[in-house]
Amino acid sequence: MTRDVEAGVRVESQTPGNRDVSRSANEGDLLTADDSQLADLPFYGESVTFESRKDMLQRIWEEDRRLQELDKLLRGEAKEAVWSRQEERRRMVAMDKERMQAVWSERRKRLEGRVRVARRRERELADKGRFRFASWRGRRRPVKVKCFREVLDGKKQCESATRVDSMGGSSAPPSREVPASCSVIPEHTVDPSKNFTQDAFTSPVCVVQEEADFHGTPVDVIPEALDTDTLGPDLFTRNAGLDGAFQKARVDEILRLVQFGNHLSEDQLKRAKDLISEYADCFALSVGEVRQVKGAVHKLNIPDGASFKRKVHQRPLTQPQKQYLHTKIDELLASDIIEQCDPSEVKCVSPTRLAKKAHEGGGLALEELQHRLNDQCIAAGLPPCFDLPPRSVEANGVQLEEGATGEKPPKWRICQNFGEVNKLTEIAPMPQGDIRAKQLALSGHKYLCFFDFASGFYCVDMHP
């Protein structure tokens, strides 16, 4: 039933209630509800008095419209805040990029300035004759010249030089500086019309001592330290006279120990063996054949009053390590490399360490590995990979029984911890020299030879 309300209506509500309000198609019929239901209509917890039902609905619609506008406003402000934060972030990123670009630009300018100064300095030195330019990887690079060589009548002449500067002495630590008489490495190119397999020319080598044209009796073939009555002349010493280093048994032993590659032809193998036989005195079969460098004396420049530890914690050694160490000590004593001393003369004691050699012992020989690989190939029905002579019954001086592995005995490197001594001694200058000149000296050659000193640590005498 629908009727107008003439009297005033007061609606009080503190909690939300239920509303049963429906809109009709006609704008005049706004509400189809009884007057008794007006008390159940909430209005945001307020106490409001309406003159009629129409005023009440009009107020509700206005508040609803106001809430919708407020919601739109709040959403718009939130979006604007998000957009503002994103814009600020983009602005900061752009500023960081500009700052980094400015820093790198400044660094690039400084580096370019340094390069210009260095190039100008190189040109000034080149004009003064202190540098010469050599082609290196398609670019002209300066190579510092240590000395100039004159070529007269086809003979290489160089300024005289000695080994005093390079080997030190009793009053100064040894030095490894570049000798002052290092020859200039000439520029050379390989003729493409010639076959590269032909013998290439040899670059001149700096001769420290005048020994290129020496044809007399060789000096110091027998080390004085080994020329004792306790060591008789045998295969492993040079005490059999001037020809002791070239005796046939010794040369044959050297050729037996040298490993030649299977890729060498018969002519190349013969030339290699002849070369080794010609320079047999350059090889040492044992520690007793190590030649000492005359005039090279190492002195420890220790300040007066310095004291060292004479009680150290020695790490225990295994039984194989003890046997190896005792054998080496006996060998060094017999070779006169070390000597016994009285305990009262001992000033410093250092612990001994044995480092196992990575490529010595604990495995099979190369020839034995190749034989075993051939055995596996034959067992699989394949041809052998290596052309080897038949297995010998004896390997490494030990008679092999059936089923033996042929493994080498383990070997260790004797090391001493001289940390206490190194704290008080002077550090010797050891410059590496002109690397670019060394590279040019190696270029243009087909074969390169490398020599490693046998027990080079024992080639220098210690100052008493």
C-alpha positions as CSV (number, residue, x, y, z in Angstrom):
1,M,0.0,0.0,0.0
2,T,1.4,3.4,-1.0
3,R,0.5,6.7,0.8
4,D,2.2,10.0,1.6
5,V,3.4,10.8,5.0
6,E,2.1,14.2,6.2
7,A,3.6,14.1,9.7
8,G,7.3,14.4,10.3
9,V,9.3,11.2,10.3
10,R,12.4,10.7,12.6
11,V,14.8,7.9,11.7
12,E,17.4,6.9,14.2
13,S,19.8,4.1,13.4
14,Q,23.2,3.4,14.9
15,T,23.8,0.0,13.2
16,P,23.2,-1.1,9.7
17,G,19.8,-2.7,9.1
18,N,17.9,-4.3,6.3
19,R,16.4,-2.3,3.5
20,D,13.5,-3.4,1.3
21,V,13.4,-0.5,-1.2
22,S,12.5,-0.9,-4.9
23,R,12.3,1.7,-7.6
24,S,9.2,1.7,-9.9
25,A,9.2,2.6,-13.6
26,N,7.2,5.8,-12.8
27,E,9.3,8.6,-11.2
28,G,6.3,9.5,-8.9
29,D,6.1,6.1,-7.4
30,L,9.6,6.1,-5.7
31,L,9.0,3.8,-2.8
32,T,6.7,0.8,-2.2
33,A,7.1,0.2,1.5
34,D,5.1,0.8,4.6
35,D,5.7,3.6,7.0
36,S,6.6,1.1,9.6
37,Q,9.7,0.1,7.6
38,L,11.2,3.7,7.8
39,A,12.6,3.0,11.2
40,D,14.7,0.1,9.8
41,L,16.5,2.3,7.1
42,P,20.1,3.2,8.1
43,F,21.6,6.4,7.2
44,Y,25.3,6.2,8.1
45,G,24.6,6.1,11.8
46,E,23.1,9.6,11.8
47,S,19.8,10.8,13.3
48,V,17.9,12.5,10.4
49,T,14.3,13.9,10.2
50,F,12.6,13.8,6.8
51,E,9.4,15.6,5.9
52,S,8.4,12.9,3.4
53,R,9.5,9.7,1.9
54,K,10.6,11.5,-1.2
55,D,13.0,13.7,0.7
56,M,14.5,10.7,2.3
57,L,15.1,8.9,-1.0
58,Q,16.4,12.1,-2.6
59,R,18.9,12.5,0.3
60,I,20.0,8.9,-0.1
61,W,20.6,9.3,-3.9
62,E,22.6,12.5,-3.3
63,E,24.8,10.8,-0.7
64,D,25.3,7.8,-3.0
65,R,26.3,10.1,-5.9
66,R,28.7,11.9,-3.6
67,L,30.3,8.7,-2.5
68,Q,30.7,7.6,-6.1
69,E,32.4,10.9,-7.0
70,L,34.6,10.6,-3.9
71,D,35.6,7.1,-5.0
72,K,36.5,8.3,-8.5
73,L,38.5,11.1,-7.0
74,L,40.4,8.8,-4.7
75,R,41.1,6.4,-7.5
76,G,42.4,9.2,-9.7
77,E,44.7,10.4,-7.0
78,A,46.1,6.9,-6.5
79,K,46.8,6.6,-10.2
80,E,48.4,10.0,-10.2
81,A,50.6,9.0,-7.3
82,V,51.6,5.8,-9.1
83,W,52.4,7.7,-12.3
84,S,54.3,10.2,-10.3
85,R,56.5,7.5,-8.7
86,Q,57.1,5.9,-12.0
87,E,58.1,9.2,-13.6
88,E,60.5,9.9,-10.7
89,R,62.1,6.5,-11.1
90,R,62.5,7.0,-14.9
91,R,64.0,10.4,-14.2
92,M,66.5,8.9,-11.7
93,V,67.6,6.2,-14.2
94,A,68.1,8.8,-16.9
95,M,70.2,10.9,-14.5
96,D,72.3,7.8,-13.6
97,K,72.9,7.0,-17.2
98,E,74.0,10.6,-17.9
99,R,76.3,10.6,-14.9
100,M,78.0,7.3,-16.0
101,Q,78.4,8.5,-19.5
102,A,80.1,11.6,-18.2
103,V,82.5,9.6,-16.1
104,W,83.4,7.2,-18.9
105,S,83.8,10.2,-21.3
106,E,86.2,11.8,-18.8
107,R,88.2,8.6,-18.4
108,R,88.4,8.1,-22.2
109,K,89.8,11.6,-22.6
110,R,92.4,11.0,-19.9
111,L,93.5,7.7,-21.6
112,E,93.7,9.3,-25.0
113,G,95.8,12.1,-23.6
114,R,98.2,9.5,-22.0
115,V,98.4,7.6,-25.3
116,R,99.3,10.8,-27.2
117,V,102.0,11.7,-24.7
118,A,103.5,8.1,-24.9
119,R,103.5,8.2,-28.7
120,R,105.1,11.6,-28.7
121,R,107.8,10.3,-26.3
122,E,108.4,7.3,-28.5
123,R,108.9,9.5,-31.6
124,E,111.4,11.7,-29.7
125,L,113.4,8.7,-28.5
126,A,113.3,7.2,-32.1
127,D,114.7,10.5,-33.4
128,K,117.6,10.2,-30.9
129,G,118.4,6.7,-32.0
130,R,117.5,5.0,-28.7
131,F,114.7,2.9,-30.2
132,R,114.3,1.0,-33.4
133,F,111.0,-0.1,-34.9
134,A,110.3,-3.7,-35.8
135,S,107.2,-5.2,-37.5
136,W,105.2,-7.2,-35.0
137,R,101.8,-8.5,-35.9
138,G,101.3,-6.0,-38.6
139,R,102.0,-3.0,-36.5
140,R,105.2,-1.1,-35.8
141,R,106.2,-1.4,-32.2
142,P,109.3,0.1,-30.5
143,V,111.9,-2.4,-29.4
144,K,114.5,-1.1,-27.0
145,V,118.1,-1.7,-28.1
146,K,120.6,-2.7,-25.5
147,C,123.7,-2.3,-27.7
148,F,124.5,-1.9,-31.4
149,R,126.4,-4.5,-33.4
150,E,128.6,-3.9,-36.3
151,V,129.0,-6.4,-39.1
152,L,132.5,-6.2,-40.6
153,D,133.8,-8.7,-43.1
154,G,131.0,-11.1,-42.4
155,K,132.1,-11.5,-38.7
156,K,129.8,-10.7,-35.8
157,Q,131.6,-8.4,-33.4
158,C,130.1,-7.4,-30.1
159,E,131.4,-5.4,-27.1
160,S,133.3,-7.4,-24.6
161,A,131.3,-8.5,-21.5
162,T,131.9,-10.5,-18.4
163,R,129.6,-12.6,-16.2
164,V,130.4,-10.5,-13.1
165,D,127.2,-8.5,-13.3
166,S,125.0,-11.6,-13.8
167,M,126.4,-14.1,-11.3
168,G,127.0,-12.0,-8.2
169,G,129.8,-12.8,-5.8
170,S,130.7,-13.0,-2.1
171,S,129.7,-9.4,-1.3
172,A,126.4,-9.0,-3.2
173,P,123.5,-11.2,-4.1
174,P,123.2,-12.6,-7.6
175,S,121.5,-10.6,-10.3
176,R,119.6,-11.8,-13.3
177,E,119.6,-8.6,-15.3
178,V,119.9,-8.6,-19.1
179,P,123.6,-8.7,-20.1
180,A,125.0,-5.4,-21.4
181,S,126.3,-7.0,-24.6
182,C,123.0,-8.5,-25.9
183,S,123.1,-8.4,-29.6
184,V,120.6,-6.6,-31.7
185,I,118.2,-9.1,-33.3
186,P,118.0,-8.2,-37.0
187,E,114.8,-7.9,-38.9
188,H,114.2,-10.8,-41.2
189,T,111.5,-12.2,-43.4
190,V,111.0,-15.7,-44.8
191,D,111.0,-15.9,-48.5
192,P,107.7,-17.5,-49.5
193,S,109.2,-18.9,-52.7
194,K,111.5,-21.2,-50.7
195,N,110.3,-24.3,-49.0
196,F,109.9,-23.8,-45.3
197,T,111.2,-27.3,-44.5
198,Q,114.7,-26.2,-45.5
199,D,117.1,-25.3,-42.8
200,A,116.1,-21.8,-41.6
201,F,118.7,-19.3,-40.8
202,T,119.8,-18.8,-37.2
203,S,119.5,-15.5,-35.5
204,P,122.7,-14.3,-33.8
205,V,123.1,-15.3,-30.2
206,C,124.7,-13.1,-27.6
207,V,128.1,-14.6,-26.8
208,V,129.0,-13.6,-23.2
209,Q,132.5,-15.1,-23.4
210,E,134.8,-15.3,-26.4
211,E,134.3,-19.0,-27.1
212,A,132.8,-19.0,-30.6
213,D,136.1,-19.5,-32.4
214,F,137.8,-21.6,-29.6
215,H,139.2,-24.8,-30.9
216,G,141.7,-25.7,-28.2
217,T,141.5,-28.2,-25.4
218,P,138.2,-27.7,-23.5
219,V,138.6,-26.2,-20.1
220,D,136.8,-27.4,-16.9
221,V,135.6,-30.7,-18.4
222,I,136.2,-32.3,-15.0
223,P,134.6,-30.5,-12.1
224,E,137.2,-29.7,-9.4
225,A,134.7,-30.6,-6.7
226,L,134.3,-34.1,-8.0
227,D,138.0,-34.7,-8.7
228,T,138.6,-36.7,-5.5
229,D,140.3,-40.0,-4.8
230,T,137.1,-41.4,-3.2
231,L,135.3,-41.5,-6.6
232,G,136.9,-43.7,-9.1
233,P,136.4,-43.3,-12.9
234,D,133.3,-45.1,-14.0
235,L,130.3,-44.7,-16.2
236,F,128.6,-42.1,-14.1
237,T,131.6,-39.7,-13.4
238,R,133.9,-37.5,-15.5
239,N,137.0,-38.4,-13.6
240,A,138.5,-40.6,-16.4
241,G,140.4,-37.7,-17.9
242,L,139.6,-35.1,-20.5
243,D,137.7,-37.6,-22.6
244,G,135.7,-39.0,-19.7
245,A,132.5,-37.2,-20.7
246,F,132.8,-38.7,-24.3
247,Q,133.6,-42.3,-23.5
248,K,131.6,-44.7,-25.6
249,A,129.9,-46.4,-22.7
250,R,128.7,-43.1,-21.3
251,V,127.5,-41.8,-24.7
252,D,125.6,-45.1,-25.2
253,E,123.9,-44.7,-21.8
254,I,122.8,-41.2,-22.6
255,L,121.4,-42.3,-26.0
256,R,119.6,-45.1,-24.2
257,L,117.9,-42.8,-21.7
258,V,116.9,-40.1,-24.2
259,Q,113.4,-40.6,-25.6
260,F,113.1,-40.1,-29.4
261,G,109.7,-39.6,-31.0
262,N,108.3,-42.3,-33.4
263,H,107.5,-39.6,-36.0
264,L,111.2,-39.0,-36.8
265,S,112.6,-40.4,-40.0
266,E,115.7,-42.5,-40.1
267,D,117.8,-39.5,-41.3
268,Q,116.4,-37.2,-38.6
269,L,116.9,-39.8,-35.9
270,K,120.6,-40.3,-37.0
271,R,121.2,-36.5,-37.0
272,A,119.6,-36.2,-33.5
273,K,121.8,-39.0,-32.1
274,D,124.9,-37.5,-33.7
275,L,124.1,-34.1,-32.1
276,I,123.7,-35.6,-28.7
277,S,126.9,-37.6,-29.0
278,E,128.7,-34.4,-30.1
279,Y,127.5,-32.6,-26.9
280,A,127.6,-35.5,-24.5
281,D,129.4,-33.3,-22.0
282,C,126.2,-31.3,-21.6
283,F,124.3,-34.2,-20.1
284,A,124.5,-35.5,-16.5
285,L,123.7,-39.1,-15.7
286,S,123.7,-38.5,-11.9
287,V,124.1,-35.8,-9.3
288,G,127.8,-36.6,-9.2
289,E,128.2,-35.2,-12.8
290,V,126.7,-31.8,-12.0
291,R,129.2,-29.1,-13.0
292,Q,129.7,-26.2,-10.7
293,V,129.7,-22.7,-12.1
294,K,133.1,-21.2,-11.4
295,G,133.1,-17.8,-9.7
296,A,129.4,-18.1,-8.7
297,V,129.4,-17.9,-4.9
298,H,126.2,-17.3,-3.0
299,K,126.6,-15.4,0.3
300,L,123.8,-14.9,2.8
301,N,124.0,-11.2,3.9
302,I,122.7,-11.8,7.4
303,P,123.0,-9.0,9.9
304,D,125.3,-9.5,12.9
305,G,123.6,-10.7,16.0
306,A,120.7,-12.4,14.2
307,S,119.5,-15.6,15.8
308,F,117.4,-18.5,14.4
309,K,115.4,-21.4,15.8
310,R,117.3,-24.5,16.3
311,K,114.4,-26.7,17.4
312,V,111.7,-27.3,14.8
313,H,108.8,-29.6,14.6
314,Q,109.7,-32.1,11.9
315,R,106.8,-33.9,10.3
316,P,107.2,-37.7,10.5
317,L,108.1,-39.5,7.3
318,T,106.9,-42.8,6.0
319,Q,109.3,-45.7,5.6
320,P,109.6,-45.3,1.8
321,Q,110.3,-41.6,2.3
322,K,113.0,-42.3,4.9
323,Q,114.7,-44.8,2.6
324,Y,114.6,-42.4,-0.3
325,L,115.9,-39.5,1.8
326,H,118.8,-41.5,3.3
327,T,119.8,-42.7,-0.1
328,K,119.9,-39.2,-1.5
329,I,121.9,-37.9,1.5
330,D,124.5,-40.6,0.9
331,E,124.6,-39.7,-2.8
332,L,125.1,-36.0,-2.0
333,L,127.8,-36.8,0.5
334,A,129.6,-39.0,-2.0
335,S,129.4,-36.3,-4.7
336,D,130.9,-33.7,-2.3
337,I,127.8,-31.5,-2.7
338,I,127.1,-31.5,1.0
339,E,129.4,-32.2,4.0
340,Q,129.0,-33.1,7.6
341,C,129.5,-30.5,10.3
342,D,129.8,-30.4,14.1
343,P,126.5,-29.7,16.0
344,S,128.1,-26.7,17.7
345,E,128.5,-25.0,14.2
346,V,124.7,-25.3,13.5
347,K,123.1,-21.8,13.6
348,C,119.7,-22.6,12.0
349,V,117.6,-25.7,11.6
350,S,114.8,-26.0,9.0
351,P,112.3,-28.8,8.6
352,T,112.5,-31.1,5.7
353,R,109.6,-31.8,3.4
354,L,109.3,-34.5,0.7
355,A,107.0,-33.5,-2.2
356,K,106.2,-36.3,-4.5
357,K,107.1,-35.8,-8.1
358,A,104.0,-35.7,-10.3
359,H,105.6,-37.3,-13.3
360,E,108.0,-39.7,-11.6
361,G,107.1,-43.0,-10.1
362,G,103.7,-44.3,-9.2
363,G,102.9,-45.4,-12.7
364,L,103.9,-47.3,-15.8
365,A,106.5,-46.2,-18.3
366,L,105.4,-44.7,-21.6
367,E,106.6,-47.7,-23.6
368,E,104.7,-50.1,-21.3
369,L,101.5,-48.1,-21.7
370,Q,101.9,-48.2,-25.5
371,H,102.4,-52.0,-25.3
372,R,99.3,-52.5,-23.2
373,L,97.3,-50.4,-25.6
374,N,98.5,-52.5,-28.5
375,D,97.5,-55.6,-26.5
376,Q,93.9,-54.2,-26.1
377,C,93.7,-53.4,-29.8
378,I,94.8,-56.9,-30.8
379,A,92.3,-58.5,-28.3
380,A,89.6,-56.4,-29.9
381,G,90.6,-57.5,-33.4
382,L,92.1,-54.1,-34.4
383,P,95.6,-53.3,-35.7
384,P,98.1,-52.1,-33.1
385,C,98.3,-48.3,-32.7
386,F,102.1,-48.1,-32.1
387,D,104.9,-49.7,-34.0
388,L,107.0,-50.9,-31.1
389,P,109.8,-53.5,-30.7
390,P,108.9,-56.6,-28.7
391,R,108.8,-56.3,-24.9
392,S,112.2,-56.7,-23.2
393,V,112.5,-59.0,-20.3
394,E,114.3,-56.3,-18.3
395,A,112.8,-52.9,-17.6
396,N,114.4,-50.1,-15.7
397,G,117.2,-52.4,-14.5
398,V,114.7,-54.7,-12.7
399,Q,114.0,-58.3,-13.8
400,L,110.3,-58.6,-14.5
401,E,108.5,-61.8,-13.6
402,E,105.5,-63.1,-15.2
403,G,102.5,-60.9,-14.3
404,A,104.7,-58.1,-13.0
405,T,103.4,-54.5,-13.6
406,G,106.8,-52.9,-14.3
407,E,105.9,-49.8,-12.1
408,K,108.6,-47.4,-11.2
409,P,109.5,-46.8,-7.6
410,P,108.1,-43.5,-6.2
411,K,110.3,-40.4,-6.1
412,W,110.2,-37.3,-4.0
413,R,111.6,-33.8,-4.2
414,I,113.6,-32.8,-1.2
415,C,112.5,-29.4,0.1
416,Q,113.7,-27.2,2.9
417,N,111.6,-24.5,4.6
418,F,114.1,-21.6,4.8
419,G,111.5,-19.1,6.0
420,E,113.6,-18.1,9.0
421,V,116.6,-17.3,6.8
422,N,114.6,-15.5,4.1
423,K,113.2,-13.1,6.7
424,L,116.7,-11.5,7.2
425,T,118.3,-12.0,3.8
426,E,118.3,-9.4,1.0
427,I,116.1,-10.1,-2.0
428,A,118.1,-10.3,-5.2
429,P,116.8,-8.4,-8.2
430,M,115.5,-10.7,-10.9
431,P,114.1,-8.8,-13.8
432,Q,112.6,-10.9,-16.6
433,G,114.4,-9.0,-19.4
434,D,113.1,-7.9,-22.7
435,I,110.2,-10.3,-23.5
436,R,109.6,-8.9,-27.0
437,A,113.3,-9.3,-28.0
438,K,113.1,-12.9,-26.8
439,Q,110.0,-13.5,-28.9
440,L,111.7,-12.1,-32.0
441,A,114.7,-14.4,-31.3
442,L,112.5,-17.5,-31.4
443,S,110.7,-16.5,-34.6
444,G,111.7,-17.9,-37.9
445,H,113.0,-21.2,-36.6
446,K,111.6,-24.7,-37.2
447,Y,113.1,-26.4,-34.2
448,L,113.4,-25.0,-30.7
449,C,115.7,-26.4,-28.0
450,F,115.1,-26.1,-24.3
451,F,117.7,-27.1,-21.7
452,D,116.9,-27.6,-18.0
453,F,119.8,-27.6,-15.5
454,A,120.2,-31.0,-13.8
455,S,120.1,-30.2,-10.1
456,G,120.9,-26.6,-10.8
457,F,120.5,-25.8,-7.1
458,Y,123.8,-27.6,-6.5
459,C,125.8,-25.7,-9.2
460,V,126.5,-22.6,-6.9
461,D,128.9,-22.7,-4.0
462,M,127.9,-21.4,-0.6
463,H,130.1,-18.8,1.0
464,P,131.5,-20.2,4.3
